[in-house]
Amino acid sequence: MTNPHPATPARGREITVVGIDGAGKSTLAARLHQALNDAGHDAILVGKHSTEMPMDTELSAYVDRLNALVYRRDARVAQACGDHYWLLALAAWYTLQDKLVIQPALAAGTHVILDNAHHKILARYAVNPKVSTELAEQVFAHLTEPDLTFFLRISARDALARKGEFSSLETGHTGAGDEDFIHYQDIVLEKLREHEQRGGWLSLDVTDMDRDTVFTTAADALTDRLQLTL
């Protein structure tokens, strides 16, 4: 006899990757996503430009317009709007992404690999004396708590050696020189370390690790901590 009430799928797991610019977040997130799918898991990769809402083209278009306002804007316009505006604009973006992309995927049993999590935004605002740290934490506090967060640790100088180039945002708009990048990113790194201590993140010192070793270490952690075999 057919069961009229099919079993609800097990909740998916959310895995986030955090670190300063140049730590290798996007590379690891993409490899974990591919490996999960190759191993037969349902998984999606969510980044700062993920705007597609399955089966809802109008909602996808709206989310894409918000993404364009937040991430695809003129730098001069961004600076003119001010720090408080961009904090709240970013909070609006992360709220929609969490509600419309991440939460439905997790409820359907799909694992979510989240690149560009909000923690780096918090770290950047924590070094901004114009914006209350408490306010910054409050506007992101409602977001779904990850099941596992990888913290890729590397010094700013080593990160710069990997990147080679950087934007004004990656110096906190403090200058255009290498030392501006290093100074600002090392401050952000220290703030991320504070979040690490409060959040129980899995910290990986990736300074002397190649990409394959970083991936293998992270994959082993998915098996040990979340029972997701790759």
Buried (B, 14 or more C-beta within 10 A) or exposed (E): EEEEEEEEEEEBBBBBBBBBBBBBBBBBBBBBBBBBBEEEBEBBBBBBEBBBBEEEEEBBEBBBEBBEEBBEEEEEEBEEEEBBEBBEBBBBBBBBBBEBBBBEBBEEBBBBBBBBBBBBBBBBBBBBEEBEBEEBEEBBEEBBEBBBBBBBBBBBBBBBEEBEEBEBEBBBBEEEEBEBBBBBBBBBBEBBBEBBEEBEBBBBEBEEBEEEEBBBBBBEBBEEEBEBEB
